Amino acid sequence: MTGWGRVGMDEMRPSSGAAAHLGLASIFPPGLQAIYGECRRLYSDQANPLQVTAIVKYWLGGPDPLDYISMYRNVGCPGQDIPEHWHYVSLGLSDLYGDNRVHEFTGQEGPSGFGFELTFRLKRETGETAPPTWPAELMQGLARYVFQSENTFCSGDHISWHCPLDNSESRIQHMLLTEDPQLQPVQTPFGHVSYLQIVGVCTEELQAAQQWNGQGILDLLRGVHIAGGPWLITDMRRGETIFDIDPHLQERVDKGIETDGSNLSGVSAKCAWDDLSRPPEDEDDSRSICIGSQPRRLSDKDTEQIREALRKGLEINSKTVLPPISSQRHGHDRPQSRKDSLESESSAAIVPHELVRTRQLESVHLKFNQESGTLLPLCLRGRLLHGRHFTYKSINGDTAITFVSTGVEGAFATEEHPYAAHGPWLQILLTEEFVEHMLAEIQDLSSHESKLPKEYSWPDKKLKISVLPDAVFDSPLQ
């Protein structure tokens, strides 16, 4: 692999003896020492595992944030029908050195670096004597996303990848994240570190996680040995989804969606909107920005309102730079009441800077590409009917579209003025009755096979939705 090498720990670890012991703290970084210690607890017979390393370290200008990825051979647990597999552990998302070369040292009480390392469990193929190295590349891709976006991961998050994880013909093309079943959180001199395991899933399983929640699907996967079992081991040769293996599991998902709604609060998407209540040549139309001597900064309240939905979401068809990520923070959508809030503490602030005044619109036209359009039923059924909100954030600019239900706190769209815009950010308030009406008319959107373009119109509500080919959104004029 270009820019990579395989090394053993002996190249980094001081040799045995009193002199080495005296110099251990200075020679062997304490953050590394803490992680290796936890790995040695599990793999006492593999003190010197194979490693993949970035030859030019990130802190020396290299492209790969993970300094090392250790690869262990795990015998599994035959009594529990847990197969032998390869266990990959990253080193570098946490603070390994404590000297600010990569992560700012903030003390022992908080997280070390980003507070976690990634792991991955890959089923060992018959006759395989060495672990494949492609999972290391996958982990570096995820680490690049974390470093560049400063977004952290949590158990239950899902990652839309749209490509076999090993670049084969496999159906395993997306990921969920969960706590590693064996590695325990560790306290290092630079803060605490937990271990998040990558779990490969099929498209249908990813979609179920979007429509319901990641933890629910992880629990189903644990109950199906072929699909992961108790330790959620990824088998790239798996050709059946959990719903193929056990059709009754779809009923559990459907019931979960009906009872809990969806935890997915926003996606990055190919989308746009037009204000039909004014001519497009109007210099103050939906896509224009008021330029003054200084753009107005968002108030703290404005920022809070759109934190989660605009910072984190499911990237759609844009895997060229960063992996697509979707995440919900712990505690999000707690059932404090049926109604959600746009001021959730789980939200995060990446928002358009040029938002000016709030404008009420009489009529709007929403435009989505096909993949974004297929999420509209999820938005309406899984979010709005449960008193929540859902945001589409354009991957091509500052445009955003947020659907809100009647009782969402902090929204600037109201029942009296259901369409309202803050610069390029549009909010649409939909009543429960209208949501039911819309769902009946857009049932065909759930399929990716629909012919485009498709148009839906509700003249009495002055609302129009178009689902268009990707090329429309890739045009520089859009």
NUGUMI-473495 format. One record per residue (C-alpha): x, y, z; residue number from 1. Coordinates in pm, 1 decimal. Layout:
BEGIN
{pt {X; Y; Z}; NUM}
...
This chain:
BEGIN
{pt {0.0; 0.0; 0.0}; 1}
{pt {143.5; 335.9; -97.7}; 2}
{pt {279.7; 520.0; 201.2}; 3}
{pt {228.0; 225.1; 432.0}; 4}
{pt {448.1; -34.5; 593.2}; 5}
{pt {398.2; -331.1; 820.4}; 6}
{pt {592.1; -323.1; 1143.9}; 7}
{pt {604.6; -513.3; 1469.0}; 8}
{pt {578.0; -347.9; 1807.4}; 9}
{pt {941.6; -433.8; 1878.5}; 10}
{pt {1043.3; -147.7; 1652.2}; 11}
{pt {872.9; 97.0; 1889.0}; 12}
{pt {911.2; -76.1; 2223.5}; 13}
{pt {1228.2; -53.7; 2433.4}; 14}
{pt {1405.6; -383.6; 2479.3}; 15}
{pt {1384.0; -556.3; 2813.7}; 16}
{pt {1625.6; -473.8; 3094.0}; 17}
{pt {1680.2; -217.7; 3368.3}; 18}
{pt {1803.3; 56.9; 3137.3}; 19}
{pt {1501.0; 19.9; 2915.8}; 20}
{pt {1271.5; 14.0; 3218.8}; 21}
{pt {1419.1; 338.9; 3351.8}; 22}
{pt {1366.6; 509.1; 3017.5}; 23}
{pt {1022.0; 361.9; 2948.4}; 24}
{pt {823.8; 680.4; 3015.7}; 25}
{pt {1031.2; 889.8; 2778.2}; 26}
{pt {1086.2; 626.5; 2507.1}; 27}
{pt {742.8; 466.4; 2497.6}; 28}
{pt {456.4; 720.5; 2481.0}; 29}
{pt {212.2; 678.3; 2774.8}; 30}
{pt {-98.4; 694.5; 2554.8}; 31}
{pt {30.1; 408.1; 2342.6}; 32}
{pt {129.8; 220.5; 2655.6}; 33}
{pt {-224.5; 239.0; 2798.2}; 34}
{pt {-385.7; 107.7; 2477.8}; 35}
{pt {-129.6; -168.6; 2435.6}; 36}
{pt {-190.3; -265.4; 2797.8}; 37}
{pt {-560.6; -321.8; 2733.3}; 38}
{pt {-481.1; -518.7; 2415.8}; 39}
{pt {-228.4; -734.5; 2604.2}; 40}
{pt {-500.8; -817.2; 2856.3}; 41}
{pt {-691.3; -987.6; 2572.8}; 42}
{pt {-398.5; -1109.7; 2367.7}; 43}
{pt {-126.7; -1206.6; 2614.1}; 44}
{pt {4.3; -1454.4; 2356.9}; 45}
{pt {35.8; -1183.4; 2089.5}; 46}
{pt {262.4; -925.0; 2252.3}; 47}
{pt {404.3; -830.3; 1912.2}; 48}
{pt {111.3; -828.8; 1664.7}; 49}
{pt {135.7; -728.5; 1303.7}; 50}
{pt {77.1; -357.7; 1252.7}; 51}
{pt {1.9; -129.5; 963.4}; 52}
{pt {166.8; 208.2; 1007.3}; 53}
{pt {164.0; 541.6; 830.4}; 54}
{pt {525.9; 576.7; 716.0}; 55}
{pt {500.2; 956.7; 730.5}; 56}
{pt {315.1; 1034.2; 1050.3}; 57}
{pt {24.1; 1279.0; 1045.8}; 58}
{pt {209.0; 1513.5; 1280.1}; 59}
{pt {496.2; 1523.4; 1029.2}; 60}
{pt {267.2; 1617.5; 741.2}; 61}
{pt {149.6; 1272.8; 632.5}; 62}
{pt {-209.4; 1217.3; 509.0}; 63}
{pt {-309.6; 937.8; 748.2}; 64}
{pt {-412.7; 1036.5; 1104.4}; 65}
{pt {-373.8; 689.9; 1257.9}; 66}
{pt {-13.3; 623.4; 1353.6}; 67}
{pt {-70.5; 250.0; 1384.5}; 68}
{pt {-336.2; -17.1; 1338.9}; 69}
{pt {-270.8; -340.0; 1529.6}; 70}
{pt {-406.1; -667.4; 1390.4}; 71}
{pt {-475.5; -960.5; 1623.7}; 72}
{pt {-591.8; -1315.4; 1563.9}; 73}
{pt {-895.2; -1386.0; 1782.0}; 74}
{pt {-995.2; -1749.6; 1834.6}; 75}
{pt {-1358.0; -1653.7; 1899.2}; 76}
{pt {-1574.3; -1857.9; 2131.9}; 77}
{pt {-1687.6; -2191.1; 1983.7}; 78}
{pt {-1929.2; -2251.7; 2271.1}; 79}
{pt {-2122.1; -1938.4; 2171.3}; 80}
{pt {-2084.2; -2006.6; 1796.8}; 81}
{pt {-1847.4; -1706.7; 1765.0}; 82}
{pt {-1606.9; -1778.3; 1477.2}; 83}
{pt {-1234.9; -1712.9; 1461.1}; 84}
{pt {-1163.4; -1367.0; 1325.5}; 85}
{pt {-914.3; -1085.0; 1283.3}; 86}
{pt {-939.0; -801.2; 1535.3}; 87}
{pt {-812.1; -458.1; 1423.0}; 88}
{pt {-740.9; -178.4; 1673.3}; 89}
{pt {-653.8; 179.6; 1575.2}; 90}
{pt {-405.4; 406.2; 1753.1}; 91}
{pt {-418.8; 778.2; 1691.5}; 92}
{pt {-772.2; 908.6; 1743.1}; 93}
{pt {-680.6; 934.9; 2110.1}; 94}
{pt {-381.5; 1131.3; 2239.8}; 95}
{pt {-84.8; 897.1; 2228.6}; 96}
{pt {188.4; 1144.1; 2319.3}; 97}
{pt {52.4; 1419.5; 2544.0}; 98}
{pt {281.8; 1683.7; 2397.1}; 99}
{pt {30.6; 1864.8; 2168.5}; 100}
{pt {189.0; 1727.9; 1850.5}; 101}
{pt {-152.0; 1596.9; 1736.9}; 102}
{pt {-412.8; 1656.8; 2007.3}; 103}
{pt {-437.8; 1942.3; 2252.4}; 104}
{pt {-373.4; 1812.8; 2602.8}; 105}
{pt {-667.2; 1918.8; 2820.6}; 106}
{pt {-602.7; 1712.4; 3132.1}; 107}
{pt {-678.3; 1363.3; 3260.8}; 108}
{pt {-1044.5; 1416.4; 3346.3}; 109}
{pt {-1188.6; 1451.5; 2996.1}; 110}
{pt {-1147.1; 1253.1; 2675.2}; 111}
{pt {-801.8; 1172.4; 2540.9}; 112}
{pt {-791.6; 1333.8; 2197.4}; 113}
{pt {-1127.6; 1247.6; 2042.4}; 114}
{pt {-1190.8; 1007.0; 2329.2}; 115}
{pt {-1206.9; 682.7; 2132.2}; 116}
{pt {-1024.4; 440.9; 1906.2}; 117}
{pt {-1181.1; 231.1; 1630.2}; 118}
{pt {-1187.4; -147.7; 1613.9}; 119}
{pt {-1308.6; -392.7; 1351.2}; 120}
{pt {-1371.5; -767.6; 1361.1}; 121}
{pt {-1340.0; -952.0; 1028.3}; 122}
{pt {-1426.1; -1320.7; 994.7}; 123}
{pt {-1113.4; -1523.7; 917.3}; 124}
{pt {-1139.5; -1716.7; 592.8}; 125}
{pt {-1038.5; -2082.7; 585.0}; 126}
{pt {-667.0; -2112.2; 519.6}; 127}
{pt {-602.1; -1743.2; 580.9}; 128}
{pt {-268.7; -1709.7; 762.9}; 129}
{pt {-239.0; -1329.9; 778.1}; 130}
{pt {-498.2; -1055.2; 825.1}; 131}
{pt {-605.0; -858.6; 513.9}; 132}
{pt {-487.6; -497.0; 529.2}; 133}
{pt {-786.5; -331.1; 359.4}; 134}
{pt {-963.4; -270.3; 695.9}; 135}
{pt {-670.1; -46.7; 791.0}; 136}
{pt {-739.3; 173.3; 488.3}; 137}
{pt {-1106.9; 185.6; 582.5}; 138}
{pt {-1019.4; 294.3; 937.1}; 139}
{pt {-785.1; 563.4; 806.7}; 140}
{pt {-1070.2; 698.3; 591.7}; 141}
{pt {-1296.6; 726.1; 893.7}; 142}
{pt {-1016.5; 884.2; 1096.8}; 143}
{pt {-960.4; 1145.8; 824.4}; 144}
{pt {-1327.5; 1238.2; 848.1}; 145}
{pt {-1302.8; 1279.6; 1225.4}; 146}
{pt {-987.1; 1490.7; 1207.8}; 147}
{pt {-1110.8; 1713.0; 924.9}; 148}
{pt {-1465.2; 1765.0; 1054.3}; 149}
{pt {-1390.1; 1736.4; 1429.1}; 150}
{pt {-1708.6; 1528.6; 1455.7}; 151}
{pt {-1680.1; 1236.2; 1691.9}; 152}
{pt {-1858.1; 901.8; 1670.5}; 153}
{pt {-2090.9; 732.1; 1917.3}; 154}
{pt {-2233.4; 383.9; 1951.2}; 155}
{pt {-2539.1; 351.5; 1727.9}; 156}
{pt {-2406.5; 588.3; 1459.0}; 157}
{pt {-2434.1; 472.4; 1101.4}; 158}
{pt {-2202.4; 541.1; 809.3}; 159}
{pt {-2330.5; 531.4; 453.3}; 160}
{pt {-2044.2; 415.6; 230.1}; 161}
{pt {-2217.5; 307.8; -94.6}; 162}
{pt {-1934.0; 72.6; -185.9}; 163}
{pt {-1824.3; -274.5; -73.2}; 164}
{pt {-1594.6; -216.3; 221.8}; 165}
{pt {-1320.9; -429.5; 63.2}; 166}
{pt {-1385.2; -305.8; -295.8}; 167}
{pt {-1511.6; -651.4; -395.2}; 168}
{pt {-1861.6; -750.7; -508.6}; 169}
{pt {-1982.3; -787.6; -148.8}; 170}
{pt {-2323.7; -674.0; -27.0}; 171}
{pt {-2154.5; -534.2; 284.8}; 172}
{pt {-2141.3; -169.3; 177.3}; 173}
{pt {-2216.1; 38.5; 487.3}; 174}
{pt {-2128.5; 50.3; 857.2}; 175}
{pt {-2278.3; 78.9; 1203.2}; 176}
{pt {-2077.0; 160.8; 1514.7}; 177}
{pt {-2104.8; -2.8; 1856.1}; 178}
{pt {-1899.7; -59.9; 2171.0}; 179}
{pt {-1632.1; -325.3; 2126.5}; 180}
{pt {-1754.1; -634.7; 2316.4}; 181}
{pt {-1413.0; -720.7; 2467.0}; 182}
{pt {-1194.9; -410.6; 2492.9}; 183}
{pt {-1279.4; -205.0; 2800.7}; 184}
{pt {-1248.4; 175.8; 2824.7}; 185}
{pt {-908.9; 279.2; 2962.0}; 186}
{pt {-787.4; 577.6; 3161.2}; 187}
{pt {-463.2; 720.2; 3025.8}; 188}
{pt {-247.4; 1006.6; 3160.6}; 189}
{pt {-408.7; 1219.4; 2887.4}; 190}
{pt {-774.1; 1131.3; 2946.6}; 191}
{pt {-1012.5; 841.7; 2891.2}; 192}
{pt {-1040.1; 626.5; 2577.8}; 193}
{pt {-1324.6; 396.5; 2471.3}; 194}
{pt {-1333.6; 150.9; 2179.9}; 195}
{pt {-1592.3; 178.8; 1901.9}; 196}
{pt {-1629.6; -121.0; 1674.2}; 197}
{pt {-1710.9; -89.9; 1304.6}; 198}
{pt {-1980.4; -335.5; 1192.6}; 199}
{pt {-2031.1; -399.6; 820.9}; 200}
{pt {-2394.9; -406.0; 706.6}; 201}
{pt {-2601.1; -439.1; 388.0}; 202}
{pt {-2794.7; -152.3; 229.9}; 203}
{pt {-3127.0; -283.6; 361.5}; 204}
{pt {-2986.8; -293.3; 715.0}; 205}
{pt {-2851.4; 61.0; 683.8}; 206}
{pt {-3192.1; 182.7; 563.2}; 207}
{pt {-3359.2; 12.4; 858.6}; 208}
{pt {-3115.4; 190.3; 1092.6}; 209}
{pt {-3205.1; 522.2; 928.0}; 210}
{pt {-3575.7; 460.7; 953.6}; 211}
{pt {-3558.2; 336.8; 1312.8}; 212}
{pt {-3224.9; 360.8; 1496.6}; 213}
{pt {-2879.4; 206.0; 1488.3}; 214}
{pt {-2896.8; 43.0; 1831.4}; 215}
{pt {-3214.0; -143.7; 1737.8}; 216}
{pt {-3053.0; -291.6; 1423.9}; 217}
{pt {-2734.3; -378.3; 1614.4}; 218}
{pt {-2945.6; -575.8; 1861.2}; 219}
{pt {-3107.5; -765.5; 1573.5}; 220}
{pt {-2765.1; -839.1; 1418.5}; 221}
{pt {-2640.4; -978.1; 1750.2}; 222}
{pt {-2921.5; -1232.6; 1742.9}; 223}
{pt {-2832.2; -1363.6; 1396.3}; 224}
{pt {-2505.0; -1560.8; 1402.5}; 225}
{pt {-2458.1; -1544.5; 1026.3}; 226}
{pt {-2493.7; -1164.8; 1033.5}; 227}
{pt {-2252.8; -1094.3; 1319.0}; 228}
{pt {-2364.7; -1273.9; 1631.6}; 229}
{pt {-2292.1; -1153.8; 1985.8}; 230}
{pt {-1955.6; -997.2; 1891.9}; 231}
{pt {-2084.4; -846.6; 1564.2}; 232}
{pt {-1815.1; -999.6; 1344.1}; 233}
{pt {-1826.5; -878.5; 983.9}; 234}
{pt {-1838.4; -1148.5; 715.6}; 235}
{pt {-1772.3; -992.8; 375.7}; 236}
{pt {-1906.1; -1308.8; 208.5}; 237}
{pt {-2249.3; -1273.3; 366.9}; 238}
{pt {-2499.3; -1266.1; 83.1}; 239}
{pt {-2823.9; -1238.6; 279.0}; 240}
{pt {-2961.4; -956.4; 490.1}; 241}
{pt {-3102.5; -1026.1; 835.4}; 242}
{pt {-3446.9; -977.7; 678.2}; 243}
{pt {-3372.2; -1251.3; 421.6}; 244}
{pt {-3251.1; -1481.3; 698.9}; 245}
{pt {-3545.8; -1409.5; 930.7}; 246}
{pt {-3840.2; -1227.3; 766.2}; 247}
{pt {-4000.6; -1172.5; 1109.2}; 248}
{pt {-3727.3; -918.3; 1190.4}; 249}
{pt {-3886.1; -671.6; 947.9}; 250}
{pt {-4197.3; -674.7; 1165.3}; 251}
{pt {-3984.0; -579.6; 1465.9}; 252}
{pt {-3835.8; -289.3; 1272.0}; 253}
{pt {-4178.7; -171.4; 1153.5}; 254}
{pt {-4312.0; -186.6; 1507.5}; 255}
{pt {-4008.0; 1.7; 1633.6}; 256}
{pt {-4055.3; 278.5; 1377.8}; 257}
{pt {-4423.8; 307.1; 1469.1}; 258}
{pt {-4346.4; 317.8; 1841.5}; 259}
{pt {-4018.5; 510.9; 1853.8}; 260}
{pt {-3994.7; 697.3; 1524.6}; 261}
{pt {-3653.9; 756.0; 1369.2}; 262}
{pt {-3339.4; 885.8; 1540.1}; 263}
{pt {-3208.9; 1027.2; 1211.8}; 264}
{pt {-3248.0; 1404.2; 1244.9}; 265}
{pt {-3078.7; 1521.6; 928.2}; 266}
{pt {-2889.7; 1431.2; 612.8}; 267}
{pt {-2647.6; 1599.7; 380.2}; 268}
{pt {-2816.0; 1582.6; 43.8}; 269}
{pt {-2859.4; 1707.6; -308.8}; 270}
{pt {-3145.6; 1948.7; -266.9}; 271}
{pt {-3262.2; 2300.7; -347.4}; 272}
{pt {-3566.3; 2521.5; -295.0}; 273}
{pt {-3732.4; 2811.1; -474.0}; 274}
{pt {-3960.7; 3082.4; -344.6}; 275}
{pt {-4254.4; 3072.8; -588.4}; 276}
{pt {-4418.1; 3374.7; -429.3}; 277}
{pt {-4172.2; 3615.9; -592.3}; 278}
{pt {-4019.7; 3627.6; -941.3}; 279}
{pt {-3686.7; 3444.8; -973.3}; 280}
{pt {-3509.1; 3755.3; -1097.5}; 281}
{pt {-3584.8; 3932.5; -769.9}; 282}
{pt {-3246.9; 4025.3; -625.2}; 283}
{pt {-3366.2; 3915.5; -280.8}; 284}
{pt {-3491.9; 3572.5; -382.4}; 285}
{pt {-3431.1; 3248.7; -195.0}; 286}
{pt {-3077.5; 3207.3; -318.6}; 287}
{pt {-2952.9; 3563.7; -278.7}; 288}
{pt {-2754.7; 3683.2; 20.3}; 289}
{pt {-2769.5; 4028.4; 171.5}; 290}
{pt {-2414.0; 4163.7; 168.3}; 291}
{pt {-2330.9; 4436.9; 416.0}; 292}
{pt {-2008.7; 4562.5; 564.6}; 293}
{pt {-2016.5; 4261.0; 796.8}; 294}
{pt {-2238.2; 3951.0; 764.0}; 295}
{pt {-2466.5; 3918.6; 1065.1}; 296}
{pt {-2343.1; 3645.1; 1297.0}; 297}
{pt {-2601.6; 3399.6; 1424.0}; 298}
{pt {-2724.7; 3446.9; 1776.7}; 299}
{pt {-2656.0; 3169.3; 2026.7}; 300}
{pt {-3021.5; 3066.6; 1999.8}; 301}
{pt {-3004.6; 3048.8; 1619.7}; 302}
{pt {-2690.7; 2840.6; 1643.6}; 303}
{pt {-2841.4; 2598.1; 1891.0}; 304}
{pt {-3147.1; 2549.2; 1672.2}; 305}
{pt {-2963.4; 2384.8; 1386.1}; 306}
{pt {-2658.1; 2234.8; 1542.4}; 307}
{pt {-2708.2; 1860.0; 1495.5}; 308}
{pt {-2897.3; 1865.3; 1169.9}; 309}
{pt {-2656.0; 2091.6; 986.2}; 310}
{pt {-2330.0; 1954.0; 1122.2}; 311}
{pt {-2394.9; 1586.0; 1100.2}; 312}
{pt {-2588.5; 1388.2; 846.7}; 313}
{pt {-2586.1; 1117.6; 587.6}; 314}
{pt {-2364.5; 1226.3; 296.9}; 315}
{pt {-2525.2; 1118.0; -26.4}; 316}
{pt {-2315.7; 1032.4; -331.9}; 317}
{pt {-2010.0; 1229.2; -221.9}; 318}
{pt {-1759.1; 971.7; -105.0}; 319}
{pt {-1472.1; 1136.3; -293.7}; 320}
{pt {-1332.6; 1336.2; -2.9}; 321}
{pt {-1487.0; 1223.0; 323.7}; 322}
{pt {-1688.4; 919.8; 421.2}; 323}
{pt {-2060.4; 987.7; 463.3}; 324}
{pt {-2153.0; 1007.3; 827.8}; 325}
{pt {-2472.7; 1013.1; 1022.5}; 326}
{pt {-2487.0; 1035.8; 1394.7}; 327}
{pt {-2707.9; 1103.7; 1688.5}; 328}
{pt {-2556.8; 1208.5; 2017.5}; 329}
{pt {-2639.5; 1024.5; 2337.0}; 330}
{pt {-2959.4; 1144.4; 2491.2}; 331}
{pt {-3104.5; 1279.1; 2167.2}; 332}
{pt {-3477.8; 1239.9; 2126.4}; 333}
{pt {-3524.0; 1149.4; 2490.5}; 334}
{pt {-3896.0; 1091.4; 2549.2}; 335}
{pt {-3928.5; 1397.5; 2776.2}; 336}
{pt {-4240.9; 1474.9; 2575.9}; 337}
{pt {-4385.5; 1386.0; 2241.1}; 338}
{pt {-4252.4; 1709.8; 2094.6}; 339}
{pt {-3893.8; 1764.3; 1990.3}; 340}
{pt {-3693.1; 2084.1; 2000.0}; 341}
{pt {-3460.0; 2253.0; 1756.2}; 342}
{pt {-3258.9; 2362.9; 2059.0}; 343}
{pt {-3144.0; 2015.5; 2156.9}; 344}
{pt {-2813.6; 2011.1; 2341.0}; 345}
{pt {-2717.9; 1731.1; 2104.9}; 346}
{pt {-2703.0; 1971.5; 1816.3}; 347}
{pt {-2385.6; 2108.3; 1660.7}; 348}
{pt {-2307.9; 2433.5; 1488.1}; 349}
{pt {-2200.7; 2450.5; 1130.8}; 350}
{pt {-2443.4; 2694.9; 980.2}; 351}
{pt {-2453.8; 2948.2; 698.3}; 352}
{pt {-2290.5; 3271.1; 813.6}; 353}
{pt {-2495.3; 3501.7; 593.3}; 354}
{pt {-2838.4; 3440.6; 741.8}; 355}
{pt {-3021.2; 3767.6; 758.2}; 356}
{pt {-3382.3; 3833.1; 848.7}; 357}
{pt {-3662.4; 3577.5; 864.8}; 358}
{pt {-3900.6; 3593.9; 567.8}; 359}
{pt {-4247.3; 3438.6; 540.3}; 360}
{pt {-4309.6; 3275.3; 201.2}; 361}
{pt {-4643.7; 3213.8; 36.0}; 362}
{pt {-4546.0; 2926.9; -192.9}; 363}
{pt {-4238.8; 2703.9; -221.4}; 364}
{pt {-4093.4; 2447.4; -460.9}; 365}
{pt {-3866.3; 2180.3; -310.8}; 366}
{pt {-3620.6; 1986.0; -525.2}; 367}
{pt {-3443.6; 1662.9; -428.6}; 368}
{pt {-3234.5; 1404.7; -606.7}; 369}
{pt {-3362.5; 1047.5; -603.5}; 370}
{pt {-3175.9; 928.1; -296.3}; 371}
{pt {-3283.9; 1232.2; -97.5}; 372}
{pt {-3639.9; 1181.8; -220.4}; 373}
{pt {-3651.8; 824.2; -94.5}; 374}
{pt {-3594.1; 962.8; 257.5}; 375}
{pt {-3905.0; 1183.9; 246.8}; 376}
{pt {-4135.6; 908.2; 379.4}; 377}
{pt {-3885.3; 852.1; 663.6}; 378}
{pt {-3884.8; 1227.0; 732.5}; 379}
{pt {-4263.0; 1240.5; 749.8}; 380}
{pt {-4350.1; 908.1; 913.2}; 381}
{pt {-4044.0; 853.5; 1133.1}; 382}
{pt {-3986.4; 1213.7; 1242.7}; 383}
{pt {-4277.4; 1456.7; 1197.7}; 384}
{pt {-4549.7; 1214.8; 1309.6}; 385}
{pt {-4345.7; 1174.2; 1629.3}; 386}
{pt {-4326.4; 1547.9; 1693.2}; 387}
{pt {-3971.7; 1590.5; 1562.6}; 388}
{pt {-3782.8; 1776.0; 1292.4}; 389}
{pt {-3573.0; 1665.5; 993.9}; 390}
{pt {-3316.5; 1864.9; 794.2}; 391}
{pt {-3174.2; 1829.0; 445.0}; 392}
{pt {-2844.0; 2018.0; 418.0}; 393}
{pt {-2720.4; 2073.5; 62.7}; 394}
{pt {-2377.0; 1930.2; -14.7}; 395}
{pt {-2340.6; 2199.7; -282.0}; 396}
{pt {-2367.4; 2508.5; -62.9}; 397}
{pt {-2540.0; 2670.1; 232.6}; 398}
{pt {-2894.0; 2572.1; 130.7}; 399}
{pt {-3089.8; 2379.5; 393.5}; 400}
{pt {-3448.8; 2258.2; 423.3}; 401}
{pt {-3590.5; 2172.2; 766.4}; 402}
{pt {-3929.5; 2005.1; 807.6}; 403}
{pt {-4086.4; 2067.8; 1148.6}; 404}
{pt {-4399.9; 1940.5; 1317.5}; 405}
{pt {-4648.0; 2167.0; 1492.6}; 406}
{pt {-4500.5; 2147.7; 1840.7}; 407}
{pt {-4126.6; 2172.8; 1768.0}; 408}
{pt {-3979.7; 2441.9; 1991.4}; 409}
{pt {-3751.8; 2708.9; 1848.8}; 410}
{pt {-3890.0; 2695.5; 1494.6}; 411}
{pt {-3951.2; 3018.3; 1305.9}; 412}
{pt {-4210.9; 2856.7; 1078.3}; 413}
{pt {-4558.6; 2869.7; 1233.8}; 414}
{pt {-4903.8; 2733.1; 1151.8}; 415}
{pt {-4999.0; 3082.3; 1038.3}; 416}
{pt {-4683.7; 3111.5; 824.4}; 417}
{pt {-4576.5; 2751.0; 754.0}; 418}
{pt {-4299.9; 2849.4; 509.7}; 419}
{pt {-4024.9; 3071.6; 648.6}; 420}
{pt {-3666.9; 3138.8; 540.8}; 421}
{pt {-3353.5; 3261.0; 713.6}; 422}
{pt {-3137.1; 3341.4; 410.3}; 423}
{pt {-3073.7; 3004.5; 239.2}; 424}
{pt {-3228.3; 2803.2; 525.3}; 425}
{pt {-3595.9; 2714.8; 470.7}; 426}
{pt {-3827.7; 2580.1; 738.5}; 427}
{pt {-4153.8; 2408.2; 649.6}; 428}
{pt {-4413.5; 2341.2; 917.5}; 429}
{pt {-4650.0; 2053.8; 839.1}; 430}
{pt {-4955.1; 1960.3; 1044.5}; 431}
{pt {-5014.2; 1596.3; 1129.9}; 432}
{pt {-5320.0; 1588.3; 904.5}; 433}
{pt {-5123.3; 1718.9; 606.5}; 434}
{pt {-4836.1; 1477.0; 674.5}; 435}
{pt {-5079.0; 1183.1; 652.3}; 436}
{pt {-5214.0; 1326.7; 326.2}; 437}
{pt {-4863.1; 1365.3; 180.7}; 438}
{pt {-4759.7; 1013.3; 281.1}; 439}
{pt {-5053.0; 868.5; 88.0}; 440}
{pt {-4937.6; 1048.6; -226.4}; 441}
{pt {-4563.2; 983.6; -212.5}; 442}
{pt {-4568.9; 610.7; -136.0}; 443}
{pt {-4382.9; 534.7; -459.4}; 444}
{pt {-4082.6; 738.4; -339.7}; 445}
{pt {-3970.9; 455.8; -113.9}; 446}
{pt {-3841.0; 274.7; -422.0}; 447}
{pt {-3509.7; 362.3; -587.8}; 448}
{pt {-3652.2; 237.4; -917.9}; 449}
{pt {-3888.0; 529.8; -982.0}; 450}
{pt {-3852.9; 703.6; -1317.3}; 451}
{pt {-3743.3; 1065.5; -1299.9}; 452}
{pt {-3841.0; 1341.0; -1295.7}; 453}
{pt {-4133.7; 1304.4; -1054.5}; 454}
{pt {-4353.7; 1586.6; -935.1}; 455}
{pt {-4597.5; 1615.6; -645.1}; 456}
{pt {-4814.2; 1920.1; -596.0}; 457}
{pt {-5056.6; 2038.0; -329.0}; 458}
{pt {-5206.5; 2358.8; -475.1}; 459}
{pt {-5420.2; 2431.6; -170.3}; 460}
{pt {-5103.0; 2433.7; 40.9}; 461}
{pt {-4899.2; 2611.9; -228.3}; 462}
{pt {-4635.3; 2341.2; -205.6}; 463}
{pt {-4460.6; 2159.1; -487.2}; 464}
{pt {-4194.9; 1885.0; -464.0}; 465}
{pt {-3981.6; 1761.2; -753.5}; 466}
{pt {-3751.2; 1460.7; -753.7}; 467}
{pt {-3488.9; 1514.5; -1022.6}; 468}
{pt {-3180.5; 1343.2; -1170.4}; 469}
{pt {-2846.9; 1402.2; -999.4}; 470}
{pt {-2720.9; 1596.4; -1301.0}; 471}
{pt {-2960.8; 1879.9; -1221.0}; 472}
{pt {-2785.9; 1939.2; -888.7}; 473}
{pt {-2436.7; 1897.1; -1030.4}; 474}
{pt {-2493.9; 2184.5; -1271.8}; 475}
{pt {-2298.9; 2500.8; -1178.7}; 476}
{pt {-2618.8; 2698.6; -1237.1}; 477}
{pt {-2804.9; 2518.9; -959.4}; 478}
